[in-house]
Amino acid sequence: MTQDKQEDTPIITLAQFLKWKGLVQTGGEAKHRIQGGEVLVDGMVETRRGRKLTTGHRVTIDGNTYVVEL
């Protein structure tokens, strides 16, 4: 997790979030699943593993939705 320099808002990338929550085992698995269109952010397919997330974003994978809380 890092801080957004402009707003001092905590951020985490989508791939980091999936690994942090234990939803994938490796960065390679995160990359494969994200680029394969298996992950949604706020209800829309997201294919960028570097997508920045902040508190309140909703990530859906395998039919389960997780709210980002940093």
mmCIF file as gemmi writes it, N, C-alpha and C atoms, coordinates in Angstrom:
data_model
loop_
_atom_site.group_PDB
_atom_site.id
_atom_site.type_symbol
_atom_site.label_atom_id
_atom_site.label_alt_id
_atom_site.label_comp_id
_atom_site.label_asym_id
_atom_site.label_entity_id
_atom_site.label_seq_id
_atom_site.pdbx_PDB_ins_code
_atom_site.Cartn_x
_atom_site.Cartn_y
_atom_site.Cartn_z
_atom_site.occupancy
_atom_site.B_iso_or_equiv
_atom_site.pdbx_formal_charge
_atom_site.auth_seq_id
_atom_site.auth_asym_id
_atom_site.pdbx_PDB_model_num
ATOM 1 N N . MET Axp A 1 ? 0.857 -1.175 0 1 0 ? 1 A 1
ATOM 2 C CA . MET Axp A 1 ? 0 0 0 1 0 ? 1 A 1
ATOM 3 C C . MET Axp A 1 ? 0.896 1.229 0 1 0 ? 1 A 1
ATOM 4 N N . THR Axp A 2 ? 0.527 2.243 -0.737 1 0 ? 2 A 1
ATOM 5 C CA . THR Axp A 2 ? 1.274 3.487 -0.804 1 0 ? 2 A 1
ATOM 6 C C . THR Axp A 2 ? 0.331 4.65 -0.572 1 0 ? 2 A 1
ATOM 7 N N . GLN Axp A 3 ? 0.904 5.824 -0.532 1 0 ? 3 A 1
ATOM 8 C CA . GLN Axp A 3 ? 0.103 7.032 -0.37 1 0 ? 3 A 1
ATOM 9 C C . GLN Axp A 3 ? 0.082 7.79 -1.689 1 0 ? 3 A 1
ATOM 10 N N . ASP Axp A 4 ? -1.071 8.288 -2.086 1 0 ? 4 A 1
ATOM 11 C CA . ASP Axp A 4 ? -1.189 9.15 -3.255 1 0 ? 4 A 1
ATOM 12 C C . ASP Axp A 4 ? -0.646 10.512 -2.846 1 0 ? 4 A 1
ATOM 13 N N . LYS Axp A 5 ? 0.398 10.973 -3.503 1 0 ? 5 A 1
ATOM 14 C CA . LYS Axp A 5 ? 1.062 12.211 -3.123 1 0 ? 5 A 1
ATOM 15 C C . LYS Axp A 5 ? 0.154 13.43 -3.21 1 0 ? 5 A 1
ATOM 16 N N . GLN Axp A 6 ? -0.8 13.419 -4.121 1 0 ? 6 A 1
ATOM 17 C CA . GLN Axp A 6 ? -1.656 14.583 -4.299 1 0 ? 6 A 1
ATOM 18 C C . GLN Axp A 6 ? -2.658 14.752 -3.167 1 0 ? 6 A 1
ATOM 19 N N . GLU Axp A 7 ? -3.187 13.658 -2.658 1 0 ? 7 A 1
ATOM 20 C CA . GLU Axp A 7 ? -4.268 13.77 -1.687 1 0 ? 7 A 1
ATOM 21 C C . GLU Axp A 7 ? -3.975 13.069 -0.365 1 0 ? 7 A 1
ATOM 22 N N . ASP Axp A 8 ? -2.805 12.441 -0.242 1 0 ? 8 A 1
ATOM 23 C CA . ASP Axp A 8 ? -2.476 11.648 0.939 1 0 ? 8 A 1
ATOM 24 C C . ASP Axp A 8 ? -3.511 10.558 1.189 1 0 ? 8 A 1
ATOM 25 N N . THR Axp A 9 ? -4.065 10.017 0.12 1 0 ? 9 A 1
ATOM 26 C CA . THR Axp A 9 ? -5.041 8.939 0.194 1 0 ? 9 A 1
ATOM 27 C C . THR Axp A 9 ? -4.316 7.607 0.022 1 0 ? 9 A 1
ATOM 28 N N . PRO Axp A 10 ? -4.531 6.638 0.909 1 0 ? 10 A 1
ATOM 29 C CA . PRO Axp A 10 ? -3.894 5.326 0.731 1 0 ? 10 A 1
ATOM 30 C C . PRO Axp A 10 ? -4.383 4.667 -0.562 1 0 ? 10 A 1
ATOM 31 N N . ILE Axp A 11 ? -3.44 4.072 -1.305 1 0 ? 11 A 1
ATOM 32 C CA . ILE Axp A 11 ? -3.794 3.359 -2.523 1 0 ? 11 A 1
ATOM 33 C C . ILE Axp A 11 ? -3.106 2.002 -2.545 1 0 ? 11 A 1
ATOM 34 N N . ILE Axp A 12 ? -3.682 1.079 -3.307 1 0 ? 12 A 1
ATOM 35 C CA . ILE Axp A 12 ? -3.11 -0.24 -3.522 1 0 ? 12 A 1
ATOM 36 C C . ILE Axp A 12 ? -3.464 -0.635 -4.955 1 0 ? 12 A 1
ATOM 37 N N . THR Axp A 13 ? -2.57 -1.358 -5.615 1 0 ? 13 A 1
ATOM 38 C CA . THR Axp A 13 ? -2.91 -1.787 -6.972 1 0 ? 13 A 1
ATOM 39 C C . THR Axp A 13 ? -3.837 -2.995 -6.901 1 0 ? 13 A 1
ATOM 40 N N . LEU Axp A 14 ? -4.525 -3.23 -7.992 1 0 ? 14 A 1
ATOM 41 C CA . LEU Axp A 14 ? -5.459 -4.349 -8.052 1 0 ? 14 A 1
ATOM 42 C C . LEU Axp A 14 ? -4.742 -5.671 -7.797 1 0 ? 14 A 1
ATOM 43 N N . ALA Axp A 15 ? -3.589 -5.888 -8.428 1 0 ? 15 A 1
ATOM 44 C CA . ALA Axp A 15 ? -2.847 -7.131 -8.22 1 0 ? 15 A 1
ATOM 45 C C . ALA Axp A 15 ? -2.413 -7.269 -6.768 1 0 ? 15 A 1
ATOM 46 N N . GLN Axp A 16 ? -1.937 -6.196 -6.162 1 0 ? 16 A 1
ATOM 47 C CA . GLN Axp A 16 ? -1.532 -6.228 -4.759 1 0 ? 16 A 1
ATOM 48 C C . GLN Axp A 16 ? -2.712 -6.563 -3.858 1 0 ? 16 A 1
ATOM 49 N N . PHE Axp A 17 ? -3.87 -5.988 -4.167 1 0 ? 17 A 1
ATOM 50 C CA . PHE Axp A 17 ? -5.07 -6.243 -3.373 1 0 ? 17 A 1
ATOM 51 C C . PHE Axp A 17 ? -5.446 -7.718 -3.417 1 0 ? 17 A 1
ATOM 52 N N . LEU Axp A 18 ? -5.432 -8.304 -4.62 1 0 ? 18 A 1
ATOM 53 C CA . LEU Axp A 18 ? -5.794 -9.718 -4.752 1 0 ? 18 A 1
ATOM 54 C C . LEU Axp A 18 ? -4.842 -10.604 -3.959 1 0 ? 18 A 1
ATOM 55 N N . LYS Axp A 19 ? -3.551 -10.284 -3.983 1 0 ? 19 A 1
ATOM 56 C CA . LYS Axp A 19 ? -2.576 -11.072 -3.219 1 0 ? 19 A 1
ATOM 57 C C . LYS Axp A 19 ? -2.746 -10.837 -1.723 1 0 ? 19 A 1
ATOM 58 N N . TRP Axp A 20 ? -2.937 -9.583 -1.316 1 0 ? 20 A 1
ATOM 59 C CA . TRP Axp A 20 ? -3.083 -9.225 0.097 1 0 ? 20 A 1
ATOM 60 C C . TRP Axp A 20 ? -4.273 -9.939 0.732 1 0 ? 20 A 1
ATOM 61 N N . LYS Axp A 21 ? -5.369 -10.045 -0.016 1 0 ? 21 A 1
ATOM 62 C CA . LYS Axp A 21 ? -6.573 -10.707 0.497 1 0 ? 21 A 1
ATOM 63 C C . LYS Axp A 21 ? -6.531 -12.226 0.357 1 0 ? 21 A 1
ATOM 64 N N . GLY Axp A 22 ? -5.46 -12.745 -0.273 1 0 ? 22 A 1
ATOM 65 C CA . GLY Axp A 22 ? -5.34 -14.191 -0.441 1 0 ? 22 A 1
ATOM 66 C C . GLY Axp A 22 ? -6.257 -14.751 -1.517 1 0 ? 22 A 1
ATOM 67 N N . LEU Axp A 23 ? -6.686 -13.903 -2.444 1 0 ? 23 A 1
ATOM 68 C CA . LEU Axp A 23 ? -7.592 -14.33 -3.502 1 0 ? 23 A 1
ATOM 69 C C . LEU Axp A 23 ? -6.841 -14.981 -4.651 1 0 ? 23 A 1
ATOM 70 N N . VAL Axp A 24 ? -5.542 -14.719 -4.732 1 0 ? 24 A 1
ATOM 71 C CA . VAL Axp A 24 ? -4.631 -15.385 -5.664 1 0 ? 24 A 1
ATOM 72 C C . VAL Axp A 24 ? -3.372 -15.731 -4.88 1 0 ? 24 A 1
ATOM 73 N N . GLN Axp A 25 ? -2.624 -16.708 -5.368 1 0 ? 25 A 1
ATOM 74 C CA . GLN Axp A 25 ? -1.425 -17.135 -4.659 1 0 ? 25 A 1
ATOM 75 C C . GLN Axp A 25 ? -0.178 -16.376 -5.079 1 0 ? 25 A 1
ATOM 76 N N . THR Axp A 26 ? -0.104 -15.97 -6.35 1 0 ? 26 A 1
ATOM 77 C CA . THR Axp A 26 ? 1.103 -15.331 -6.861 1 0 ? 26 A 1
ATOM 78 C C . THR Axp A 26 ? 0.751 -14.122 -7.719 1 0 ? 26 A 1
ATOM 79 N N . GLY Axp A 27 ? 1.765 -13.315 -7.981 1 0 ? 27 A 1
ATOM 80 C CA . GLY Axp A 27 ? 1.583 -12.191 -8.883 1 0 ? 27 A 1
ATOM 81 C C . GLY Axp A 27 ? 1.258 -12.662 -10.289 1 0 ? 27 A 1
ATOM 82 N N . GLY Axp A 28 ? 1.845 -13.788 -10.683 1 0 ? 28 A 1
ATOM 83 C CA . GLY Axp A 28 ? 1.562 -14.344 -11.999 1 0 ? 28 A 1
ATOM 84 C C . GLY Axp A 28 ? 0.108 -14.753 -12.141 1 0 ? 28 A 1
ATOM 85 N N . GLU Axp A 29 ? -0.426 -15.346 -11.083 1 0 ? 29 A 1
ATOM 86 C CA . GLU Axp A 29 ? -1.847 -15.73 -11.11 1 0 ? 29 A 1
ATOM 87 C C . GLU Axp A 29 ? -2.728 -14.484 -11.178 1 0 ? 29 A 1
ATOM 88 N N . ALA Axp A 30 ? -2.353 -13.448 -10.419 1 0 ? 30 A 1
ATOM 89 C CA . ALA Axp A 30 ? -3.111 -12.195 -10.447 1 0 ? 30 A 1
ATOM 90 C C . ALA Axp A 30 ? -3.113 -11.621 -11.862 1 0 ? 30 A 1
ATOM 91 N N . LYS Axp A 31 ? -1.943 -11.575 -12.489 1 0 ? 31 A 1
ATOM 92 C CA . LYS Axp A 31 ? -1.822 -11.05 -13.855 1 0 ? 31 A 1
ATOM 93 C C . LYS Axp A 31 ? -2.709 -11.834 -14.82 1 0 ? 31 A 1
ATOM 94 N N . HIS Axp A 32 ? -2.629 -13.143 -14.757 1 0 ? 32 A 1
ATOM 95 C CA . HIS Axp A 32 ? -3.401 -14.003 -15.66 1 0 ? 32 A 1
ATOM 96 C C . HIS Axp A 32 ? -4.906 -13.781 -15.484 1 0 ? 32 A 1
ATOM 97 N N . ARG Axp A 33 ? -5.36 -13.742 -14.254 1 0 ? 33 A 1
ATOM 98 C CA . ARG Axp A 33 ? -6.802 -13.611 -13.996 1 0 ? 33 A 1
ATOM 99 C C . ARG Axp A 33 ? -7.314 -12.214 -14.347 1 0 ? 33 A 1
ATOM 100 N N . ILE Axp A 34 ? -6.512 -11.191 -14.053 1 0 ? 34 A 1
ATOM 101 C CA . ILE Axp A 34 ? -6.923 -9.826 -14.374 1 0 ? 34 A 1
ATOM 102 C C . ILE Axp A 34 ? -6.968 -9.635 -15.886 1 0 ? 34 A 1
ATOM 103 N N . GLN Axp A 35 ? -5.881 -10.006 -16.559 1 0 ? 35 A 1
ATOM 104 C CA . GLN Axp A 35 ? -5.83 -9.817 -18.008 1 0 ? 35 A 1
ATOM 105 C C . GLN Axp A 35 ? -6.813 -10.731 -18.744 1 0 ? 35 A 1
ATOM 106 N N . GLY Axp A 36 ? -7.239 -11.804 -18.093 1 0 ? 36 A 1
ATOM 107 C CA . GLY Axp A 36 ? -8.225 -12.702 -18.675 1 0 ? 36 A 1
ATOM 108 C C . GLY Axp A 36 ? -9.655 -12.23 -18.497 1 0 ? 36 A 1
ATOM 109 N N . GLY Axp A 37 ? -9.841 -11.075 -17.862 1 0 ? 37 A 1
ATOM 110 C CA . GLY Axp A 37 ? -11.17 -10.502 -17.705 1 0 ? 37 A 1
ATOM 111 C C . GLY Axp A 37 ? -11.993 -11.117 -16.587 1 0 ? 37 A 1
ATOM 112 N N . GLU Axp A 38 ? -11.323 -11.776 -15.629 1 0 ? 38 A 1
ATOM 113 C CA . GLU Axp A 38 ? -12.032 -12.448 -14.537 1 0 ? 38 A 1
ATOM 114 C C . GLU Axp A 38 ? -12.298 -11.551 -13.328 1 0 ? 38 A 1
ATOM 115 N N . VAL Axp A 39 ? -11.796 -10.317 -13.348 1 0 ? 39 A 1
ATOM 116 C CA . VAL Axp A 39 ? -11.899 -9.438 -12.187 1 0 ? 39 A 1
ATOM 117 C C . VAL Axp A 39 ? -12.672 -8.18 -12.565 1 0 ? 39 A 1
ATOM 118 N N . LEU Axp A 40 ? -13.608 -7.802 -11.705 1 0 ? 40 A 1
ATOM 119 C CA . LEU Axp A 40 ? -14.377 -6.58 -11.905 1 0 ? 40 A 1
ATOM 120 C C . LEU Axp A 40 ? -14.037 -5.579 -10.813 1 0 ? 40 A 1
ATOM 121 N N . VAL Axp A 41 ? -13.993 -4.308 -11.182 1 0 ? 41 A 1
ATOM 122 C CA . VAL Axp A 41 ? -13.844 -3.228 -10.212 1 0 ? 41 A 1
ATOM 123 C C . VAL Axp A 41 ? -15.063 -2.336 -10.375 1 0 ? 41 A 1
ATOM 124 N N . ASP Axp A 42 ? -15.798 -2.186 -9.312 1 0 ? 42 A 1
ATOM 125 C CA . ASP Axp A 42 ? -17.036 -1.396 -9.327 1 0 ? 42 A 1
ATOM 126 C C . ASP Axp A 42 ? -17.977 -1.844 -10.444 1 0 ? 42 A 1
ATOM 127 N N . GLY Axp A 43 ? -18.053 -3.171 -10.642 1 0 ? 43 A 1
ATOM 128 C CA . GLY Axp A 43 ? -19.002 -3.749 -11.585 1 0 ? 43 A 1
ATOM 129 C C . GLY Axp A 43 ? -18.555 -3.794 -13.03 1 0 ? 43 A 1
ATOM 130 N N . MET Axp A 44 ? -17.335 -3.323 -13.321 1 0 ? 44 A 1
ATOM 131 C CA . MET Axp A 44 ? -16.841 -3.323 -14.701 1 0 ? 44 A 1
ATOM 132 C C . MET Axp A 44 ? -15.572 -4.158 -14.801 1 0 ? 44 A 1
ATOM 133 N N . VAL Axp A 45 ? -15.434 -4.921 -15.889 1 0 ? 45 A 1
ATOM 134 C CA . VAL Axp A 45 ? -14.237 -5.732 -16.085 1 0 ? 45 A 1
ATOM 135 C C . VAL Axp A 45 ? -13.021 -4.816 -16.108 1 0 ? 45 A 1
ATOM 136 N N . GLU Axp A 46 ? -11.997 -5.195 -15.346 1 0 ? 46 A 1
ATOM 137 C CA . GLU Axp A 46 ? -10.757 -4.422 -15.282 1 0 ? 46 A 1
ATOM 138 C C . GLU Axp A 46 ? -9.611 -5.317 -15.712 1 0 ? 46 A 1
ATOM 139 N N . THR Axp A 47 ? -8.858 -4.91 -16.729 1 0 ? 47 A 1
ATOM 140 C CA . THR Axp A 47 ? -7.76 -5.731 -17.234 1 0 ? 47 A 1
ATOM 141 C C . THR Axp A 47 ? -6.387 -5.137 -16.91 1 0 ? 47 A 1
ATOM 142 N N . ARG Axp A 48 ? -6.354 -4.056 -16.145 1 0 ? 48 A 1
ATOM 143 C CA . ARG Axp A 48 ? -5.077 -3.437 -15.754 1 0 ? 48 A 1
ATOM 144 C C . ARG Axp A 48 ? -4.724 -3.875 -14.335 1 0 ? 48 A 1
ATOM 145 N N . ARG Axp A 49 ? -3.663 -4.661 -14.198 1 0 ? 49 A 1
ATOM 146 C CA . ARG Axp A 49 ? -3.283 -5.117 -12.859 1 0 ? 49 A 1
ATOM 147 C C . ARG Axp A 49 ? -2.754 -3.976 -12.006 1 0 ? 49 A 1
ATOM 148 N N . GLY Axp A 50 ? -2.306 -2.888 -12.638 1 0 ? 50 A 1
ATOM 149 C CA . GLY Axp A 50 ? -1.803 -1.732 -11.905 1 0 ? 50 A 1
ATOM 150 C C . GLY Axp A 50 ? -2.887 -0.725 -11.559 1 0 ? 50 A 1
ATOM 151 N N . ARG Axp A 51 ? -4.143 -1.071 -11.812 1 0 ? 51 A 1
ATOM 152 C CA . ARG Axp A 51 ? -5.268 -0.183 -11.489 1 0 ? 51 A 1
ATOM 153 C C . ARG Axp A 51 ? -5.183 0.202 -10.014 1 0 ? 51 A 1
ATOM 154 N N . LYS Axp A 52 ? -5.206 1.496 -9.735 1 0 ? 52 A 1
ATOM 155 C CA . LYS Axp A 52 ? -5.106 1.973 -8.36 1 0 ? 52 A 1
ATOM 156 C C . LYS Axp A 52 ? -6.473 1.912 -7.689 1 0 ? 52 A 1
ATOM 157 N N . LEU Axp A 53 ? -6.479 1.337 -6.506 1 0 ? 53 A 1
ATOM 158 C CA . LEU Axp A 53 ? -7.701 1.222 -5.718 1 0 ? 53 A 1
ATOM 159 C C . LEU Axp A 53 ? -7.565 2.051 -4.448 1 0 ? 53 A 1
ATOM 160 N N . THR Axp A 54 ? -8.671 2.612 -4.012 1 0 ? 54 A 1
ATOM 161 C CA . THR Axp A 54 ? -8.72 3.319 -2.743 1 0 ? 54 A 1
ATOM 162 C C . THR Axp A 54 ? -9.909 2.778 -1.951 1 0 ? 54 A 1
ATOM 163 N N . THR Axp A 55 ? -9.995 3.165 -0.702 1 0 ? 55 A 1
ATOM 164 C CA . THR Axp A 55 ? -11.088 2.722 0.146 1 0 ? 55 A 1
ATOM 165 C C . THR Axp A 55 ? -12.429 2.995 -0.533 1 0 ? 55 A 1
ATOM 166 N N . GLY Axp A 56 ? -13.269 1.974 -0.539 1 0 ? 56 A 1
ATOM 167 C CA . GLY Axp A 56 ? -14.602 2.104 -1.117 1 0 ? 56 A 1
ATOM 168 C C . GLY Axp A 56 ? -14.766 1.406 -2.46 1 0 ? 56 A 1
ATOM 169 N N . HIS Axp A 57 ? -13.654 1.172 -3.178 1 0 ? 57 A 1
ATOM 170 C CA . HIS Axp A 57 ? -13.78 0.424 -4.436 1 0 ? 57 A 1
ATOM 171 C C . HIS Axp A 57 ? -14.286 -0.978 -4.126 1 0 ? 57 A 1
ATOM 172 N N . ARG Axp A 58 ? -15.011 -1.552 -5.07 1 0 ? 58 A 1
ATOM 173 C CA . ARG Axp A 58 ? -15.551 -2.9 -4.924 1 0 ? 58 A 1
ATOM 174 C C . ARG Axp A 58 ? -14.899 -3.803 -5.961 1 0 ? 58 A 1
ATOM 175 N N . VAL Axp A 59 ? -14.262 -4.882 -5.495 1 0 ? 59 A 1
ATOM 176 C CA . VAL Axp A 59 ? -13.568 -5.822 -6.374 1 0 ? 59 A 1
ATOM 177 C C . VAL Axp A 59 ? -14.327 -7.142 -6.354 1 0 ? 59 A 1
ATOM 178 N N . THR Axp A 60 ? -14.673 -7.655 -7.539 1 0 ? 60 A 1
ATOM 179 C CA . THR Axp A 60 ? -15.396 -8.916 -7.644 1 0 ? 60 A 1
ATOM 180 C C . THR Axp A 60 ? -14.537 -9.927 -8.385 1 0 ? 60 A 1
ATOM 181 N N . ILE Axp A 61 ? -14.412 -11.122 -7.783 1 0 ? 61 A 1
ATOM 182 C CA . ILE Axp A 61 ? -13.691 -12.227 -8.393 1 0 ? 61 A 1
ATOM 183 C C . ILE Axp A 61 ? -14.367 -13.509 -7.926 1 0 ? 61 A 1
ATOM 184 N N . ASP Axp A 62 ? -14.525 -14.461 -8.82 1 0 ? 62 A 1
ATOM 185 C CA . ASP Axp A 62 ? -15.174 -15.745 -8.5 1 0 ? 62 A 1
ATOM 186 C C . ASP Axp A 62 ? -16.559 -15.562 -7.897 1 0 ? 62 A 1
ATOM 187 N N . GLY Axp A 63 ? -17.282 -14.525 -8.327 1 0 ? 63 A 1
ATOM 188 C CA . GLY Axp A 63 ? -18.637 -14.293 -7.847 1 0 ? 63 A 1
ATOM 189 C C . GLY Axp A 63 ? -18.738 -13.675 -6.463 1 0 ? 63 A 1
ATOM 190 N N . ASN Axp A 64 ? -17.601 -13.367 -5.852 1 0 ? 64 A 1
ATOM 191 C CA . ASN Axp A 64 ? -17.584 -12.736 -4.532 1 0 ? 64 A 1
ATOM 192 C C . ASN Axp A 64 ? -17.075 -11.313 -4.649 1 0 ? 64 A 1
ATOM 193 N N . THR Axp A 65 ? -17.693 -10.387 -3.915 1 0 ? 65 A 1
ATOM 194 C CA . THR Axp A 65 ? -17.32 -8.984 -3.96 1 0 ? 65 A 1
ATOM 195 C C . THR Axp A 65 ? -16.677 -8.577 -2.641 1 0 ? 65 A 1
ATOM 196 N N . TYR Axp A 66 ? -15.586 -7.847 -2.752 1 0 ? 66 A 1
ATOM 197 C CA . TYR Axp A 66 ? -14.816 -7.385 -1.594 1 0 ? 66 A 1
ATOM 198 C C . TYR Axp A 66 ? -14.715 -5.866 -1.67 1 0 ? 66 A 1
ATOM 199 N N . VAL Axp A 67 ? -14.992 -5.21 -0.55 1 0 ? 67 A 1
ATOM 200 C CA . VAL Axp A 67 ? -14.88 -3.751 -0.492 1 0 ? 67 A 1
ATOM 201 C C . VAL Axp A 67 ? -13.482 -3.412 0.009 1 0 ? 67 A 1
ATOM 202 N N . VAL Axp A 68 ? -12.794 -2.53 -0.713 1 0 ? 68 A 1
ATOM 203 C CA . VAL Axp A 68 ? -11.447 -2.13 -0.327 1 0 ? 68 A 1
ATOM 204 C C . VAL Axp A 68 ? -11.532 -1.229 0.898 1 0 ? 68 A 1
ATOM 205 N N . GLU Axp A 69 ? -10.79 -1.594 1.94 1 0 ? 69 A 1
ATOM 206 C CA . GLU Axp A 69 ? -10.71 -0.799 3.169 1 0 ? 69 A 1
ATOM 207 C C . GLU Axp A 69 ? -9.245 -0.689 3.543 1 0 ? 69 A 1
ATOM 208 N N . LEU Axp A 70 ? -8.657 0.477 3.287 1 0 ? 70 A 1
ATOM 209 C CA . LEU Axp A 70 ? -7.225 0.69 3.54 1 0 ? 70 A 1
ATOM 210 C C . LEU Axp A 70 ? -6.986 1.517 4.789 1 0 ? 70 A 1
